[in-house]
Amino acid sequence: GYVHEDLTLEVEIGQVYTIYSLKDENISYPGTVIGLGSRIVEIPSRLRKIETIKAYGREVLIEISKENTLLQNEKVSITQKLD
């Protein structure tokens, strides 16, 4: 996923977030940040809230359980940092 450029300083490796399915909000999993991109890049249009407006951010790799019911390449929301 990507985190908006204004929020890049708030994400660190090892932090845990809740990953929600955008198709079914009852499906969620804890996910751990395992990698961060090294630079700010343009967020792909299909992942933007408004596809026609360019947005920039940093790539974030989040690991979730292999036993999840999400579809491959399914859009998800990354929210609620867990302590």
N, CA, C and O atoms as a Maestro MAE file, in Angstrom:
{
 s_m_m2io_version
 :::
 2.0.0
}

f_m_ct {
 s_m_title
 :::
 protein
 m_atom[332] {
  # First column is atom index #
  i_m_mmod_type
  r_m_x_coord
  r_m_y_coord
  r_m_z_coord
  i_m_residue_number
  s_m_chain_name
  s_m_pdb_residue_name
  s_m_pdb_atom_name
  i_m_atomic_number
  :::
  1 25 0.813 -1.166 0.000 1 A "GLY " " N  " 7
  2 3 0.000 0.000 0.000 1 A "GLY " " CA " 6
  3 2 0.864 1.241 0.000 1 A "GLY " " C  " 6
  4 15 2.090 1.163 -0.086 1 A "GLY " " O  " 8
  5 25 0.214 2.380 0.097 2 A "TYR " " N  " 7
  6 3 0.901 3.666 0.100 2 A "TYR " " CA " 6
  7 2 0.364 4.516 1.229 2 A "TYR " " C  " 6
  8 15 -0.814 4.434 1.574 2 A "TYR " " O  " 8
  9 25 1.232 5.334 1.805 3 A "VAL " " N  " 7
  10 3 0.823 6.285 2.817 3 A "VAL " " CA " 6
  11 2 1.074 7.672 2.229 3 A "VAL " " C  " 6
  12 15 2.130 7.920 1.648 3 A "VAL " " O  " 8
  13 25 0.102 8.575 2.379 4 A "HIS " " N  " 7
  14 3 0.205 9.917 1.818 4 A "HIS " " CA " 6
  15 2 1.471 10.605 2.324 4 A "HIS " " C  " 6
  16 15 1.913 10.372 3.449 4 A "HIS " " O  " 8
  17 25 2.040 11.453 1.478 5 A "GLU " " N  " 7
  18 3 3.315 12.094 1.813 5 A "GLU " " CA " 6
  19 2 3.271 12.899 3.109 5 A "GLU " " C  " 6
  20 15 4.306 13.065 3.756 5 A "GLU " " O  " 8
  21 25 2.101 13.405 3.506 6 A "ASP " " N  " 7
  22 3 1.985 14.163 4.756 6 A "ASP " " CA " 6
  23 2 2.101 13.273 5.994 6 A "ASP " " C  " 6
  24 15 2.342 13.766 7.095 6 A "ASP " " O  " 8
  25 25 1.928 11.954 5.811 7 A "LEU " " N  " 7
  26 3 1.907 11.036 6.950 7 A "LEU " " CA " 6
  27 2 3.126 10.113 7.013 7 A "LEU " " C  " 6
  28 15 3.179 9.223 7.861 7 A "LEU " " O  " 8
  29 25 4.094 10.311 6.136 8 A "THR " " N  " 7
  30 3 5.208 9.364 6.061 8 A "THR " " CA " 6
  31 2 6.023 9.272 7.340 8 A "THR " " C  " 6
  32 15 6.572 8.209 7.631 8 A "THR " " O  " 8
  33 25 6.121 10.330 8.103 9 A "LEU " " N  " 7
  34 3 6.918 10.288 9.336 9 A "LEU " " CA " 6
  35 2 6.218 9.537 10.459 9 A "LEU " " C  " 6
  36 15 6.843 9.212 11.469 9 A "LEU " " O  " 8
  37 25 4.924 9.256 10.295 10 A "GLU " " N  " 7
  38 3 4.163 8.571 11.338 10 A "GLU " " CA " 6
  39 2 4.209 7.053 11.221 10 A "GLU " " C  " 6
  40 15 3.732 6.357 12.117 10 A "GLU " " O  " 8
  41 25 4.772 6.523 10.135 11 A "VAL " " N  " 7
  42 3 4.806 5.074 9.905 11 A "VAL " " CA " 6
  43 2 6.231 4.571 10.069 11 A "VAL " " C  " 6
  44 15 7.168 5.117 9.489 11 A "VAL " " O  " 8
  45 25 6.380 3.510 10.877 12 A "GLU " " N  " 7
  46 3 7.696 2.919 11.111 12 A "GLU " " CA " 6
  47 2 7.608 1.400 11.022 12 A "GLU " " C  " 6
  48 15 6.552 0.818 11.269 12 A "GLU " " O  " 8
  49 25 8.695 0.777 10.677 13 A "ILE " " N  " 7
  50 3 8.756 -0.685 10.619 13 A "ILE " " CA " 6
  51 2 8.453 -1.247 12.001 13 A "ILE " " C  " 6
  52 15 8.962 -0.758 13.009 13 A "ILE " " O  " 8
  53 25 7.615 -2.284 12.036 14 A "GLY " " N  " 7
  54 3 7.243 -2.931 13.289 14 A "GLY " " CA " 6
  55 2 5.905 -2.466 13.849 14 A "GLY " " C  " 6
  56 15 5.341 -3.132 14.718 14 A "GLY " " O  " 8
  57 25 5.385 -1.337 13.371 15 A "GLN " " N  " 7
  58 3 4.082 -0.877 13.849 15 A "GLN " " CA " 6
  59 2 2.984 -1.813 13.344 15 A "GLN " " C  " 6
  60 15 3.102 -2.413 12.276 15 A "GLN " " O  " 8
  61 25 1.923 -1.925 14.129 16 A "VAL " " N  " 7
  62 3 0.810 -2.807 13.774 16 A "VAL " " CA " 6
  63 2 -0.421 -1.960 13.490 16 A "VAL " " C  " 6
  64 15 -0.767 -1.069 14.265 16 A "VAL " " O  " 8
  65 25 -1.079 -2.247 12.369 17 A "TYR " " N  " 7
  66 3 -2.287 -1.546 11.939 17 A "TYR " " CA " 6
  67 2 -3.392 -2.565 11.686 17 A "TYR " " C  " 6
  68 15 -3.130 -3.762 11.573 17 A "TYR " " O  " 8
  69 25 -4.619 -2.085 11.598 18 A "THR " " N  " 7
  70 3 -5.741 -2.939 11.222 18 A "THR " " CA " 6
  71 2 -5.986 -2.777 9.730 18 A "THR " " C  " 6
  72 15 -6.077 -1.657 9.227 18 A "THR " " O  " 8
  73 25 -6.092 -3.897 9.026 19 A "ILE " " N  " 7
  74 3 -6.334 -3.914 7.591 19 A "ILE " " CA " 6
  75 2 -7.783 -4.342 7.375 19 A "ILE " " C  " 6
  76 15 -8.170 -5.441 7.770 19 A "ILE " " O  " 8
  77 25 -8.590 -3.474 6.745 20 A "TYR " " N  " 7
  78 3 -10.004 -3.752 6.499 20 A "TYR " " CA " 6
  79 2 -10.255 -3.977 5.018 20 A "TYR " " C  " 6
  80 15 -9.679 -3.293 4.172 20 A "TYR " " O  " 8
  81 25 -11.117 -4.939 4.707 21 A "SER " " N  " 7
  82 3 -11.582 -5.136 3.343 21 A "SER " " CA " 6
  83 2 -12.515 -3.987 2.977 21 A "SER " " C  " 6
  84 15 -13.356 -3.599 3.788 21 A "SER " " O  " 8
  85 25 -12.383 -3.437 1.775 22 A "LEU " " N  " 7
  86 3 -13.310 -2.400 1.322 22 A "LEU " " CA " 6
  87 2 -14.599 -3.010 0.774 22 A "LEU " " C  " 6
  88 15 -15.594 -2.304 0.612 22 A "LEU " " O  " 8
  89 25 -14.593 -4.318 0.486 23 A "LYS " " N  " 7
  90 3 -15.809 -5.002 0.033 23 A "LYS " " CA " 6
  91 2 -16.692 -5.396 1.211 23 A "LYS " " C  " 6
  92 15 -17.918 -5.331 1.121 23 A "LYS " " O  " 8
  93 25 -16.077 -5.801 2.303 24 A "ASP " " N  " 7
  94 3 -16.814 -6.258 3.475 24 A "ASP " " CA " 6
  95 2 -16.105 -5.735 4.724 24 A "ASP " " C  " 6
  96 15 -15.081 -6.282 5.134 24 A "ASP " " O  " 8
  97 25 -16.645 -4.683 5.325 25 A "GLU " " N  " 7
  98 3 -15.990 -4.054 6.470 25 A "GLU " " CA " 6
  99 2 -15.952 -4.944 7.714 25 A "GLU " " C  " 6
  100 15 -15.302 -4.600 8.701 25 A "GLU " " O  " 8
  101 25 -16.645 -6.085 7.672 26 A "ASN " " N  " 7
  102 3 -16.587 -7.032 8.792 26 A "ASN " " CA " 6
  103 2 -15.316 -7.870 8.756 26 A "ASN " " C  " 6
  104 15 -14.998 -8.559 9.725 26 A "ASN " " O  " 8
  105 25 -14.588 -7.815 7.643 27 A "ILE " " N  " 7
  106 3 -13.341 -8.574 7.504 27 A "ILE " " CA " 6
  107 2 -12.179 -7.654 7.817 27 A "ILE " " C  " 6
  108 15 -11.985 -6.641 7.144 27 A "ILE " " O  " 8
  109 25 -11.405 -8.001 8.837 28 A "SER " " N  " 7
  110 3 -10.230 -7.201 9.192 28 A "SER " " CA " 6
  111 2 -9.155 -8.108 9.777 28 A "SER " " C  " 6
  112 15 -9.445 -9.173 10.322 28 A "SER " " O  " 8
  113 25 -7.915 -7.664 9.654 29 A "TYR " " N  " 7
  114 3 -6.771 -8.418 10.146 29 A "TYR " " CA " 6
  115 2 -5.732 -7.455 10.694 29 A "TYR " " C  " 6
  116 15 -5.596 -6.340 10.190 29 A "TYR " " O  " 8
  117 25 -4.999 -7.868 11.717 30 A "PRO " " N  " 7
  118 3 -3.855 -7.042 12.131 30 A "PRO " " CA " 6
  119 2 -2.730 -7.239 11.120 30 A "PRO " " C  " 6
  120 15 -2.521 -8.343 10.619 30 A "PRO " " O  " 8
  121 25 -2.016 -6.172 10.830 31 A "GLY " " N  " 7
  122 3 -0.893 -6.252 9.899 31 A "GLY " " CA " 6
  123 2 0.295 -5.493 10.451 31 A "GLY " " C  " 6
  124 15 0.134 -4.443 11.074 31 A "GLY " " O  " 8
  125 25 1.482 -6.018 10.226 32 A "THR " " N  " 7
  126 3 2.714 -5.419 10.729 32 A "THR " " CA " 6
  127 2 3.502 -4.818 9.571 32 A "THR " " C  " 6
  128 15 3.695 -5.464 8.541 32 A "THR " " O  " 8
  129 25 3.954 -3.580 9.745 33 A "VAL " " N  " 7
  130 3 4.771 -2.916 8.725 33 A "VAL " " CA " 6
  131 2 6.127 -3.635 8.677 33 A "VAL " " C  " 6
  132 15 6.848 -3.695 9.673 33 A "VAL " " O  " 8
  133 25 6.457 -4.183 7.490 34 A "ILE " " N  " 7
  134 3 7.722 -4.904 7.337 34 A "ILE " " CA " 6
  135 2 8.677 -4.202 6.372 34 A "ILE " " C  " 6
  136 15 9.831 -4.609 6.234 34 A "ILE " " O  " 8
  137 25 8.200 -3.149 5.704 35 A "GLY " " N  " 7
  138 3 9.067 -2.433 4.778 35 A "GLY " " CA " 6
  139 2 8.500 -1.081 4.404 35 A "GLY " " C  " 6
  140 15 7.285 -0.884 4.378 35 A "GLY " " O  " 8
  141 25 9.403 -0.147 4.114 36 A "LEU " " N  " 7
  142 3 9.027 1.198 3.686 36 A "LEU " " CA " 6
  143 2 9.834 1.559 2.448 36 A "LEU " " C  " 6
  144 15 11.031 1.280 2.368 36 A "LEU " " O  " 8
  145 25 9.159 2.190 1.477 37 A "GLY " " N  " 7
  146 3 9.871 2.679 0.298 37 A "GLY " " CA " 6
  147 2 10.867 3.749 0.695 37 A "GLY " " C  " 6
  148 15 10.711 4.396 1.730 37 A "GLY " " O  " 8
  149 25 11.879 3.935 -0.115 38 A "SER " " N  " 7
  150 3 12.941 4.876 0.234 38 A "SER " " CA " 6
  151 2 12.670 6.298 -0.246 38 A "SER " " C  " 6
  152 15 13.403 7.219 0.115 38 A "SER " " O  " 8
  153 25 11.613 6.494 -1.064 39 A "ARG " " N  " 7
  154 3 11.348 7.839 -1.573 39 A "ARG " " CA " 6
  155 2 9.857 8.050 -1.804 39 A "ARG " " C  " 6
  156 15 9.070 7.104 -1.790 39 A "ARG " " O  " 8
  157 25 9.490 9.304 -2.015 40 A "ILE " " N  " 7
  158 3 8.108 9.674 -2.316 40 A "ILE " " CA " 6
  159 2 7.863 9.424 -3.800 40 A "ILE " " C  " 6
  160 15 8.646 9.861 -4.644 40 A "ILE " " O  " 8
  161 25 6.775 8.722 -4.119 41 A "VAL " " N  " 7
  162 3 6.427 8.411 -5.514 41 A "VAL " " CA " 6
  163 2 4.957 8.742 -5.759 41 A "VAL " " C  " 6
  164 15 4.198 8.966 -4.816 41 A "VAL " " O  " 8
  165 25 4.563 8.772 -7.033 42 A "GLU " " N  " 7
  166 3 3.159 8.987 -7.361 42 A "GLU " " CA " 6
  167 2 2.368 7.722 -7.009 42 A "GLU " " C  " 6
  168 15 2.749 6.615 -7.387 42 A "GLU " " O  " 8
  169 25 1.274 7.903 -6.286 43 A "ILE " " N  " 7
  170 3 0.420 6.768 -5.921 43 A "ILE " " CA " 6
  171 2 -0.335 6.337 -7.176 43 A "ILE " " C  " 6
  172 15 -0.899 7.186 -7.867 43 A "ILE " " O  " 8
  173 25 -0.362 5.026 -7.492 44 A "PRO " " N  " 7
  174 3 -1.078 4.567 -8.681 44 A "PRO " " CA " 6
  175 2 -2.542 5.028 -8.667 44 A "PRO " " C  " 6
  176 15 -3.188 5.041 -7.619 44 A "PRO " " O  " 8
  177 25 -3.050 5.401 -9.831 45 A "SER " " N  " 7
  178 3 -4.393 5.993 -9.922 45 A "SER " " CA " 6
  179 2 -5.477 5.099 -9.339 45 A "SER " " C  " 6
  180 15 -6.423 5.613 -8.742 45 A "SER " " O  " 8
  181 25 -5.382 3.798 -9.486 46 A "ARG " " N  " 7
  182 3 -6.438 2.912 -8.978 46 A "ARG " " CA " 6
  183 2 -6.489 2.860 -7.458 46 A "ARG " " C  " 6
  184 15 -7.465 2.372 -6.889 46 A "ARG " " O  " 8
  185 25 -5.444 3.361 -6.791 47 A "LEU " " N  " 7
  186 3 -5.396 3.347 -5.335 47 A "LEU " " CA " 6
  187 2 -5.736 4.703 -4.709 47 A "LEU " " C  " 6
  188 15 -5.777 4.830 -3.486 47 A "LEU " " O  " 8
  189 25 -5.977 5.700 -5.538 48 A "ARG " " N  " 7
  190 3 -6.312 7.039 -5.038 48 A "ARG " " CA " 6
  191 2 -7.793 7.136 -4.712 48 A "ARG " " C  " 6
  192 15 -8.605 6.431 -5.310 48 A "ARG " " O  " 8
  193 25 -8.156 8.007 -3.766 49 A "LYS " " N  " 7
  194 3 -9.570 8.245 -3.466 49 A "LYS " " CA " 6
  195 2 -10.265 8.859 -4.669 49 A "LYS " " C  " 6
  196 15 -11.380 8.466 -5.012 49 A "LYS " " O  " 8
  197 25 -9.610 9.827 -5.316 50 A "ILE " " N  " 7
  198 3 -10.120 10.435 -6.549 50 A "ILE " " CA " 6
  199 2 -9.074 10.159 -7.623 50 A "ILE " " C  " 6
  200 15 -7.993 10.747 -7.609 50 A "ILE " " O  " 8
  201 25 -9.397 9.264 -8.553 51 A "GLU " " N  " 7
  202 3 -8.412 8.776 -9.525 51 A "GLU " " CA " 6
  203 2 -7.811 9.868 -10.391 51 A "GLU " " C  " 6
  204 15 -6.661 9.747 -10.813 51 A "GLU " " O  " 8
  205 25 -8.554 10.931 -10.669 52 A "THR " " N  " 7
  206 3 -8.081 11.960 -11.590 52 A "THR " " CA " 6
  207 2 -7.142 12.982 -10.943 52 A "THR " " C  " 6
  208 15 -6.503 13.763 -11.647 52 A "THR " " O  " 8
  209 25 -7.056 12.985 -9.623 53 A "ILE " " N  " 7
  210 3 -6.179 13.919 -8.918 53 A "ILE " " CA " 6
  211 2 -4.911 13.183 -8.484 53 A "ILE " " C  " 6
  212 15 -4.973 12.209 -7.734 53 A "ILE " " O  " 8
  213 25 -3.769 13.658 -8.963 54 A "LYS " " N  " 7
  214 3 -2.505 13.003 -8.611 54 A "LYS " " CA " 6
  215 2 -2.237 13.133 -7.114 54 A "LYS " " C  " 6
  216 15 -2.496 14.170 -6.504 54 A "LYS " " O  " 8
  217 25 -1.715 12.064 -6.547 55 A "ALA " " N  " 7
  218 3 -1.352 12.058 -5.134 55 A "ALA " " CA " 6
  219 2 0.018 11.385 -5.012 55 A "ALA " " C  " 6
  220 15 0.377 10.522 -5.813 55 A "ALA " " O  " 8
  221 25 0.763 11.794 -4.005 56 A "TYR " " N  " 7
  222 3 2.110 11.271 -3.811 56 A "TYR " " CA " 6
  223 2 2.251 10.698 -2.411 56 A "TYR " " C  " 6
  224 15 1.637 11.187 -1.462 56 A "TYR " " O  " 8
  225 25 3.061 9.665 -2.294 57 A "GLY " " N  " 7
  226 3 3.250 9.038 -0.997 57 A "GLY " " CA " 6
  227 2 4.415 8.082 -1.017 57 A "GLY " " C  " 6
  228 15 5.184 8.018 -1.976 57 A "GLY " " O  " 8
  229 25 4.524 7.349 0.052 58 A "ARG " " N  " 7
  230 3 5.611 6.387 0.243 58 A "ARG " " CA " 6
  231 2 5.018 4.990 0.292 58 A "ARG " " C  " 6
  232 15 4.012 4.759 0.963 58 A "ARG " " O  " 8
  233 25 5.635 4.068 -0.410 59 A "GLU " " N  " 7
  234 3 5.150 2.690 -0.408 59 A "GLU " " CA " 6
  235 2 5.381 2.054 0.960 59 A "GLU " " C  " 6
  236 15 6.427 2.247 1.580 59 A "GLU " " O  " 8
  237 25 4.390 1.297 1.418 60 A "VAL " " N  " 7
  238 3 4.461 0.614 2.707 60 A "VAL " " CA " 6
  239 2 4.128 -0.855 2.478 60 A "VAL " " C  " 6
  240 15 3.123 -1.176 1.843 60 A "VAL " " O  " 8
  241 25 4.975 -1.749 2.995 61 A "LEU " " N  " 7
  242 3 4.720 -3.187 2.914 61 A "LEU " " CA " 6
  243 2 4.220 -3.651 4.275 61 A "LEU " " C  " 6
  244 15 4.879 -3.458 5.297 61 A "LEU " " O  " 8
  245 25 3.041 -4.267 4.270 62 A "ILE " " N  " 7
  246 3 2.426 -4.738 5.510 62 A "ILE " " CA " 6
  247 2 2.146 -6.227 5.387 62 A "ILE " " C  " 6
  248 15 1.558 -6.688 4.408 62 A "ILE " " O  " 8
  249 25 2.575 -6.966 6.391 63 A "GLU " " N  " 7
  250 3 2.374 -8.416 6.409 63 A "GLU " " CA " 6
  251 2 1.149 -8.757 7.237 63 A "GLU " " C  " 6
  252 15 0.991 -8.290 8.365 63 A "GLU " " O  " 8
  253 25 0.270 -9.593 6.648 64 A "ILE " " N  " 7
  254 3 -0.894 -10.098 7.371 64 A "ILE " " CA " 6
  255 2 -0.831 -11.620 7.366 64 A "ILE " " C  " 6
  256 15 -0.024 -12.214 6.652 64 A "ILE " " O  " 8
  257 25 -1.685 -12.242 8.165 65 A "SER " " N  " 7
  258 3 -1.712 -13.698 8.269 65 A "SER " " CA " 6
  259 2 -1.974 -14.338 6.907 65 A "SER " " C  " 6
  260 15 -2.766 -13.827 6.114 65 A "SER " " O  " 8
  261 25 -1.308 -15.450 6.647 66 A "LYS " " N  " 7
  262 3 -1.526 -16.186 5.393 66 A "LYS " " CA " 6
  263 2 -2.919 -16.806 5.345 66 A "LYS " " C  " 6
  264 15 -3.418 -17.132 4.268 66 A "LYS " " O  " 8
  265 25 -3.541 -16.969 6.498 67 A "GLU " " N  " 7
  266 3 -4.875 -17.562 6.578 67 A "GLU " " CA " 6
  267 2 -5.971 -16.493 6.459 67 A "GLU " " C  " 6
  268 15 -6.993 -16.589 7.138 67 A "GLU " " O  " 8
  269 25 -5.775 -15.482 5.613 68 A "ASN " " N  " 7
  270 3 -6.778 -14.432 5.454 68 A "ASN " " CA " 6
  271 2 -7.731 -14.791 4.310 68 A "ASN " " C  " 6
  272 15 -7.419 -15.644 3.479 68 A "ASN " " O  " 8
  273 25 -8.875 -14.144 4.277 69 A "THR " " N  " 7
  274 3 -9.878 -14.419 3.240 69 A "THR " " CA " 6
  275 2 -9.926 -13.330 2.174 69 A "THR " " C  " 6
  276 15 -10.844 -13.302 1.355 69 A "THR " " O  " 8
  277 25 -8.948 -12.440 2.180 70 A "LEU " " N  " 7
  278 3 -8.898 -11.376 1.171 70 A "LEU " " CA " 6
  279 2 -8.520 -11.959 -0.183 70 A "LEU " " C  " 6
  280 15 -7.765 -12.928 -0.268 70 A "LEU " " O  " 8
  281 25 -9.053 -11.360 -1.232 71 A "LEU " " N  " 7
  282 3 -8.688 -11.762 -2.585 71 A "LEU " " CA " 6
  283 2 -7.355 -11.125 -2.956 71 A "LEU " " C  " 6
  284 15 -7.009 -10.058 -2.449 71 A "LEU " " O  " 8
  285 25 -6.609 -11.781 -3.840 72 A "GLN " " N  " 7
  286 3 -5.353 -11.199 -4.297 72 A "GLN " " CA " 6
  287 2 -5.661 -9.883 -5.011 72 A "GLN " " C  " 6
  288 15 -6.566 -9.830 -5.844 72 A "GLN " " O  " 8
  289 25 -4.927 -8.839 -4.698 73 A "ASN " " N  " 7
  290 3 -5.091 -7.496 -5.260 73 A "ASN " " CA " 6
  291 2 -6.391 -6.810 -4.846 73 A "ASN " " C  " 6
  292 15 -6.783 -5.824 -5.471 73 A "ASN " " O  " 8
  293 25 -7.060 -7.298 -3.824 74 A "GLU " " N  " 7
  294 3 -8.265 -6.647 -3.312 74 A "GLU " " CA " 6
  295 2 -7.893 -5.323 -2.658 74 A "GLU " " C  " 6
  296 15 -6.876 -5.232 -1.970 74 A "GLU " " O  " 8
  297 25 -8.712 -4.295 -2.869 75 A "LYS " " N  " 7
  298 3 -8.463 -3.012 -2.223 75 A "LYS " " CA " 6
  299 2 -8.826 -3.115 -0.751 75 A "LYS " " C  " 6
  300 15 -9.868 -3.660 -0.391 75 A "LYS " " O  " 8
  301 25 -7.951 -2.584 0.091 76 A "VAL " " N  " 7
  302 3 -8.163 -2.598 1.537 76 A "VAL " " CA " 6
  303 2 -7.905 -1.200 2.094 76 A "VAL " " C  " 6
  304 15 -7.324 -0.344 1.427 76 A "VAL " " O  " 8
  305 25 -8.343 -0.994 3.307 77 A "SER " " N  " 7
  306 3 -8.075 0.242 4.028 77 A "SER " " CA " 6
  307 2 -7.138 -0.090 5.182 77 A "SER " " C  " 6
  308 15 -7.300 -1.105 5.859 77 A "SER " " O  " 8
  309 25 -6.168 0.772 5.390 78 A "ILE " " N  " 7
  310 3 -5.194 0.578 6.466 78 A "ILE " " CA " 6
  311 2 -5.484 1.657 7.501 78 A "ILE " " C  " 6
  312 15 -5.299 2.847 7.243 78 A "ILE " " O  " 8
  313 25 -5.937 1.230 8.672 79 A "THR " " N  " 7
  314 3 -6.334 2.203 9.693 79 A "THR " " CA " 6
  315 2 -5.981 1.727 11.087 79 A "THR " " C  " 6
  316 15 -5.504 0.609 11.285 79 A "THR " " O  " 8
  317 25 -6.222 2.582 12.023 80 A "GLN " " N  " 7
  318 3 -6.134 2.286 13.460 80 A "GLN " " CA " 6
  319 2 -4.827 1.625 13.867 80 A "GLN " " C  " 6
  320 15 -4.734 0.401 13.968 80 A "GLN " " O  " 8
  321 25 -3.827 2.450 14.097 81 A "LYS " " N  " 7
  322 3 -2.568 1.903 14.604 81 A "LYS " " CA " 6
  323 2 -2.847 1.248 15.953 81 A "LYS " " C  " 6
  324 15 -3.455 1.855 16.835 81 A "LYS " " O  " 8
  325 25 -2.398 0.007 16.102 82 A "LEU " " N  " 7
  326 3 -2.584 -0.739 17.338 82 A "LEU " " CA " 6
  327 2 -1.308 -0.646 18.159 82 A "LEU " " C  " 6
  328 15 -0.209 -0.709 17.607 82 A "LEU " " O  " 8
  329 25 -1.442 -0.497 19.469 83 A "ASP " " N  " 7
  330 3 -0.271 -0.424 20.347 83 A "ASP " " CA " 6
  331 2 0.022 -1.754 20.997 83 A "ASP " " C  " 6
  332 15 0.976 -1.867 21.768 83 A "ASP " " O  " 8
  :::
 }
 m_bond[331] {
  # First column is bond index #
  i_m_from
  i_m_to
  i_m_order
  :::
  1 1 2 1
  2 2 3 1
  3 3 4 2
  4 3 5 1
  5 5 6 1
  6 6 7 1
  7 7 8 2
  8 7 9 1
  9 9 10 1
  10 10 11 1
  11 11 12 2
  12 11 13 1
  13 13 14 1
  14 14 15 1
  15 15 16 2
  16 15 17 1
  17 17 18 1
  18 18 19 1
  19 19 20 2
  20 19 21 1
  21 21 22 1
  22 22 23 1
  23 23 24 2
  24 23 25 1
  25 25 26 1
  26 26 27 1
  27 27 28 2
  28 27 29 1
  29 29 30 1
  30 30 31 1
  31 31 32 2
  32 31 33 1
  33 33 34 1
  34 34 35 1
  35 35 36 2
  36 35 37 1
  37 37 38 1
  38 38 39 1
  39 39 40 2
  40 39 41 1
  41 41 42 1
  42 42 43 1
  43 43 44 2
  44 43 45 1
  45 45 46 1
  46 46 47 1
  47 47 48 2
  48 47 49 1
  49 49 50 1
  50 50 51 1
  51 51 52 2
  52 51 53 1
  53 53 54 1
  54 54 55 1
  55 55 56 2
  56 55 57 1
  57 57 58 1
  58 58 59 1
  59 59 60 2
  60 59 61 1
  61 61 62 1
  62 62 63 1
  63 63 64 2
  64 63 65 1
  65 65 66 1
  66 66 67 1
  67 67 68 2
  68 67 69 1
  69 69 70 1
  70 70 71 1
  71 71 72 2
  72 71 73 1
  73 73 74 1
  74 74 75 1
  75 75 76 2
  76 75 77 1
  77 77 78 1
  78 78 79 1
  79 79 80 2
  80 79 81 1
  81 81 82 1
  82 82 83 1
  83 83 84 2
  84 83 85 1
  85 85 86 1
  86 86 87 1
  87 87 88 2
  88 87 89 1
  89 89 90 1
  90 90 91 1
  91 91 92 2
  92 91 93 1
  93 93 94 1
  94 94 95 1
  95 95 96 2
  96 95 97 1
  97 97 98 1
  98 98 99 1
  99 99 100 2
  100 99 101 1
  101 101 102 1
  102 102 103 1
  103 103 104 2
  104 103 105 1
  105 105 106 1
  106 106 107 1
  107 107 108 2
  108 107 109 1
  109 109 110 1
  110 110 111 1
  111 111 112 2
  112 111 113 1
  113 113 114 1
  114 114 115 1
  115 115 116 2
  116 115 117 1
  117 117 118 1
  118 118 119 1
  119 119 120 2
  120 119 121 1
  121 121 122 1
  122 122 123 1
  123 123 124 2
  124 123 125 1
  125 125 126 1
  126 126 127 1
  127 127 128 2
  128 127 129 1
  129 129 130 1
  130 130 131 1
  131 131 132 2
  132 131 133 1
  133 133 134 1
  134 134 135 1
  135 135 136 2
  136 135 137 1
  137 137 138 1
  138 138 139 1
  139 139 140 2
  140 139 141 1
  141 141 142 1
  142 142 143 1
  143 143 144 2
  144 143 145 1
  145 145 146 1
  146 146 147 1
  147 147 148 2
  148 147 149 1
  149 149 150 1
  150 150 151 1
  151 151 152 2
  152 151 153 1
  153 153 154 1
  154 154 155 1
  155 155 156 2
  156 155 157 1
  157 157 158 1
  158 158 159 1
  159 159 160 2
  160 159 161 1
  161 161 162 1
  162 162 163 1
  163 163 164 2
  164 163 165 1
  165 165 166 1
  166 166 167 1
  167 167 168 2
  168 167 169 1
  169 169 170 1
  170 170 171 1
  171 171 172 2
  172 171 173 1
  173 173 174 1
  174 174 175 1
  175 175 176 2
  176 175 177 1
  177 177 178 1
  178 178 179 1
  179 179 180 2
  180 179 181 1
  181 181 182 1
  182 182 183 1
  183 183 184 2
  184 183 185 1
  185 185 186 1
  186 186 187 1
  187 187 188 2
  188 187 189 1
  189 189 190 1
  190 190 191 1
  191 191 192 2
  192 191 193 1
  193 193 194 1
  194 194 195 1
  195 195 196 2
  196 195 197 1
  197 197 198 1
  198 198 199 1
  199 199 200 2
  200 199 201 1
  201 201 202 1
  202 202 203 1
  203 203 204 2
  204 203 205 1
  205 205 206 1
  206 206 207 1
  207 207 208 2
  208 207 209 1
  209 209 210 1
  210 210 211 1
  211 211 212 2
  212 211 213 1
  213 213 214 1
  214 214 215 1
  215 215 216 2
  216 215 217 1
  217 217 218 1
  218 218 219 1
  219 219 220 2
  220 219 221 1
  221 221 222 1
  222 222 223 1
  223 223 224 2
  224 223 225 1
  225 225 226 1
  226 226 227 1
  227 227 228 2
  228 227 229 1
  229 229 230 1
  230 230 231 1
  231 231 232 2
  232 231 233 1
  233 233 234 1
  234 234 235 1
  235 235 236 2
  236 235 237 1
  237 237 238 1
  238 238 239 1
  239 239 240 2
  240 239 241 1
  241 241 242 1
  242 242 243 1
  243 243 244 2
  244 243 245 1
  245 245 246 1
  246 246 247 1
  247 247 248 2
  248 247 249 1
  249 249 250 1
  250 250 251 1
  251 251 252 2
  252 251 253 1
  253 253 254 1
  254 254 255 1
  255 255 256 2
  256 255 257 1
  257 257 258 1
  258 258 259 1
  259 259 260 2
  260 259 261 1
  261 261 262 1
  262 262 263 1
  263 263 264 2
  264 263 265 1
  265 265 266 1
  266 266 267 1
  267 267 268 2
  268 267 269 1
  269 269 270 1
  270 270 271 1
  271 271 272 2
  272 271 273 1
  273 273 274 1
  274 274 275 1
  275 275 276 2
  276 275 277 1
  277 277 278 1
  278 278 279 1
  279 279 280 2
  280 279 281 1
  281 281 282 1
  282 282 283 1
  283 283 284 2
  284 283 285 1
  285 285 286 1
  286 286 287 1
  287 287 288 2
  288 287 289 1
  289 289 290 1
  290 290 291 1
  291 291 292 2
  292 291 293 1
  293 293 294 1
  294 294 295 1
  295 295 296 2
  296 295 297 1
  297 297 298 1
  298 298 299 1
  299 299 300 2
  300 299 301 1
  301 301 302 1
  302 302 303 1
  303 303 304 2
  304 303 305 1
  305 305 306 1
  306 306 307 1
  307 307 308 2
  308 307 309 1
  309 309 310 1
  310 310 311 1
  311 311 312 2
  312 311 313 1
  313 313 314 1
  314 314 315 1
  315 315 316 2
  316 315 317 1
  317 317 318 1
  318 318 319 1
  319 319 320 2
  320 319 321 1
  321 321 322 1
  322 322 323 1
  323 323 324 2
  324 323 325 1
  325 325 326 1
  326 326 327 1
  327 327 328 2
  328 327 329 1
  329 329 330 1
  330 330 331 1
  331 331 332 2
  :::
 }
}
